[in-house]
Amino acid sequence: MSIPSDLKYTKSHEWVKSEADGTVSIGITHHAQELLGDMVFVELPQVGDTFTQKQECAVAESVKAAADVYSPISGEVVEINTPLVDNPENINQDAFGAWLFKLKPSNPAELDGLLDAAGYQEVLDNEDH
């Protein structure tokens, strides 16, 4: 699986996409959904919720396990991917297209501290050893 170079990543396997309107879309990576297996449930935050960087903000549940999703940056939730609640398997089909929620960053500089595709690949390579 190639890692999209237009996204930023966390060591806890979230991805972040900067949108044209200044918000960021957040999801879990292909690697994360592979580890979890068949997704059966997602618990998304509410619009208006605010999170600090690395705070638990959502849950992705599969037939094997439930995993906390951590906010890659601080900000306010401005939109959630409501169709995902009824179709969590969309994460398995397209992890980099199935965003969970969008944040309005409160500290955009935090984006600079996230991993690029090469840095995230290094994290994955080290996990496999």
Contacts in CASP RR format, 6 or more apart in sequence:
PFRMAT RR
TARGET T0000
AUTHOR 0000-0000-0000
METHOD contacts of the structure
MODEL  1
MSIPSDLKYTKSHEWVKSEADGTVSIGITHHAQELLGDMVFVELPQVGDT
FTQKQECAVAESVKAAADVYSPISGEVVEINTPLVDNPENINQDAFGAWL
FKLKPSNPAELDGLLDAAGYQEVLDNEDH
1 30 0 8 1.000
1 31 0 8 1.000
1 34 0 8 1.000
3 9 0 8 1.000
3 29 0 8 1.000
3 30 0 8 1.000
3 117 0 8 1.000
3 120 0 8 1.000
3 121 0 8 1.000
4 15 0 8 1.000
4 96 0 8 1.000
4 117 0 8 1.000
5 116 0 8 1.000
5 117 0 8 1.000
6 17 0 8 1.000
7 15 0 8 1.000
7 16 0 8 1.000
7 17 0 8 1.000
7 96 0 8 1.000
7 117 0 8 1.000
8 15 0 8 1.000
8 16 0 8 1.000
8 17 0 8 1.000
8 18 0 8 1.000
8 72 0 8 1.000
8 111 0 8 1.000
8 114 0 8 1.000
8 115 0 8 1.000
8 116 0 8 1.000
9 15 0 8 1.000
9 16 0 8 1.000
9 29 0 8 1.000
9 114 0 8 1.000
9 115 0 8 1.000
9 116 0 8 1.000
9 117 0 8 1.000
9 119 0 8 1.000
9 120 0 8 1.000
9 123 0 8 1.000
10 16 0 8 1.000
10 70 0 8 1.000
10 72 0 8 1.000
10 114 0 8 1.000
10 115 0 8 1.000
11 115 0 8 1.000
11 123 0 8 1.000
12 54 0 8 1.000
12 70 0 8 1.000
13 28 0 8 1.000
13 29 0 8 1.000
13 31 0 8 1.000
13 32 0 8 1.000
13 35 0 8 1.000
14 26 0 8 1.000
14 27 0 8 1.000
14 28 0 8 1.000
14 29 0 8 1.000
14 32 0 8 1.000
14 69 0 8 1.000
14 70 0 8 1.000
14 71 0 8 1.000
14 72 0 8 1.000
15 26 0 8 1.000
15 27 0 8 1.000
15 28 0 8 1.000
15 29 0 8 1.000
15 72 0 8 1.000
15 96 0 8 1.000
16 24 0 8 1.000
16 25 0 8 1.000
16 26 0 8 1.000
16 27 0 8 1.000
16 72 0 8 1.000
16 73 0 8 1.000
16 111 0 8 1.000
16 114 0 8 1.000
17 24 0 8 1.000
17 25 0 8 1.000
17 26 0 8 1.000
17 99 0 8 1.000
18 24 0 8 1.000
18 111 0 8 1.000
19 25 0 8 1.000
19 102 0 8 1.000
22 104 0 8 1.000
22 105 0 8 1.000
23 78 0 8 1.000
23 79 0 8 1.000
23 102 0 8 1.000
23 103 0 8 1.000
23 104 0 8 1.000
23 105 0 8 1.000
24 72 0 8 1.000
24 73 0 8 1.000
24 102 0 8 1.000
24 103 0 8 1.000
24 105 0 8 1.000
24 111 0 8 1.000
25 99 0 8 1.000
25 101 0 8 1.000
25 102 0 8 1.000
26 69 0 8 1.000
26 71 0 8 1.000
26 72 0 8 1.000
26 99 0 8 1.000
26 100 0 8 1.000
26 101 0 8 1.000
26 102 0 8 1.000
26 103 0 8 1.000
27 69 0 8 1.000
27 95 0 8 1.000
27 98 0 8 1.000
27 99 0 8 1.000
27 100 0 8 1.000
27 101 0 8 1.000
28 60 0 8 1.000
28 67 0 8 1.000
28 69 0 8 1.000
28 91 0 8 1.000
28 95 0 8 1.000
28 100 0 8 1.000
29 95 0 8 1.000
29 96 0 8 1.000
29 120 0 8 1.000
30 95 0 8 1.000
30 96 0 8 1.000
31 124 0 8 1.000
32 60 0 8 1.000
32 67 0 8 1.000
32 95 0 8 1.000
33 39 0 8 1.000
33 60 0 8 1.000
33 62 0 8 1.000
33 91 0 8 1.000
33 92 0 8 1.000
33 95 0 8 1.000
36 60 0 8 1.000
36 61 0 8 1.000
36 62 0 8 1.000
36 64 0 8 1.000
36 65 0 8 1.000
36 67 0 8 1.000
37 62 0 8 1.000
37 63 0 8 1.000
37 64 0 8 1.000
37 92 0 8 1.000
38 62 0 8 1.000
38 63 0 8 1.000
38 89 0 8 1.000
38 92 0 8 1.000
39 60 0 8 1.000
39 61 0 8 1.000
39 62 0 8 1.000
39 88 0 8 1.000
39 89 0 8 1.000
39 90 0 8 1.000
39 91 0 8 1.000
39 92 0 8 1.000
40 61 0 8 1.000
40 62 0 8 1.000
40 63 0 8 1.000
40 88 0 8 1.000
41 59 0 8 1.000
41 60 0 8 1.000
41 61 0 8 1.000
41 88 0 8 1.000
42 58 0 8 1.000
42 59 0 8 1.000
42 60 0 8 1.000
42 61 0 8 1.000
42 84 0 8 1.000
42 85 0 8 1.000
42 88 0 8 1.000
42 91 0 8 1.000
42 100 0 8 1.000
43 58 0 8 1.000
43 59 0 8 1.000
43 61 0 8 1.000
44 58 0 8 1.000
44 80 0 8 1.000
44 81 0 8 1.000
44 82 0 8 1.000
44 84 0 8 1.000
44 85 0 8 1.000
44 100 0 8 1.000
44 101 0 8 1.000
45 51 0 8 1.000
45 57 0 8 1.000
45 58 0 8 1.000
45 77 0 8 1.000
45 80 0 8 1.000
45 101 0 8 1.000
46 77 0 8 1.000
46 80 0 8 1.000
47 77 0 8 1.000
47 78 0 8 1.000
47 79 0 8 1.000
47 80 0 8 1.000
48 76 0 8 1.000
48 77 0 8 1.000
48 78 0 8 1.000
49 57 0 8 1.000
49 76 0 8 1.000
49 77 0 8 1.000
50 74 0 8 1.000
50 75 0 8 1.000
50 76 0 8 1.000
50 77 0 8 1.000
50 106 0 8 1.000
51 57 0 8 1.000
51 71 0 8 1.000
51 74 0 8 1.000
51 75 0 8 1.000
51 77 0 8 1.000
51 103 0 8 1.000
52 71 0 8 1.000
52 74 0 8 1.000
52 75 0 8 1.000
53 71 0 8 1.000
53 72 0 8 1.000
53 73 0 8 1.000
53 74 0 8 1.000
53 107 0 8 1.000
53 110 0 8 1.000
54 70 0 8 1.000
54 71 0 8 1.000
54 72 0 8 1.000
55 70 0 8 1.000
55 71 0 8 1.000
56 68 0 8 1.000
56 69 0 8 1.000
56 70 0 8 1.000
56 71 0 8 1.000
57 69 0 8 1.000
57 70 0 8 1.000
57 71 0 8 1.000
57 77 0 8 1.000
57 101 0 8 1.000
58 68 0 8 1.000
58 69 0 8 1.000
58 100 0 8 1.000
58 101 0 8 1.000
59 66 0 8 1.000
59 67 0 8 1.000
59 68 0 8 1.000
59 69 0 8 1.000
60 66 0 8 1.000
60 67 0 8 1.000
60 69 0 8 1.000
60 88 0 8 1.000
60 91 0 8 1.000
60 100 0 8 1.000
61 67 0 8 1.000
61 88 0 8 1.000
69 100 0 8 1.000
71 103 0 8 1.000
72 110 0 8 1.000
72 114 0 8 1.000
73 103 0 8 1.000
73 105 0 8 1.000
73 107 0 8 1.000
73 108 0 8 1.000
73 110 0 8 1.000
73 111 0 8 1.000
73 114 0 8 1.000
74 105 0 8 1.000
74 106 0 8 1.000
74 107 0 8 1.000
74 110 0 8 1.000
75 103 0 8 1.000
75 104 0 8 1.000
75 105 0 8 1.000
75 106 0 8 1.000
75 107 0 8 1.000
76 103 0 8 1.000
76 104 0 8 1.000
76 106 0 8 1.000
77 101 0 8 1.000
77 102 0 8 1.000
77 103 0 8 1.000
78 102 0 8 1.000
78 103 0 8 1.000
78 104 0 8 1.000
79 101 0 8 1.000
79 102 0 8 1.000
80 100 0 8 1.000
80 101 0 8 1.000
80 102 0 8 1.000
81 98 0 8 1.000
81 99 0 8 1.000
81 100 0 8 1.000
81 101 0 8 1.000
83 90 0 8 1.000
84 90 0 8 1.000
84 91 0 8 1.000
84 98 0 8 1.000
84 100 0 8 1.000
90 98 0 8 1.000
91 98 0 8 1.000
105 111 0 8 1.000
115 123 0 8 1.000
END
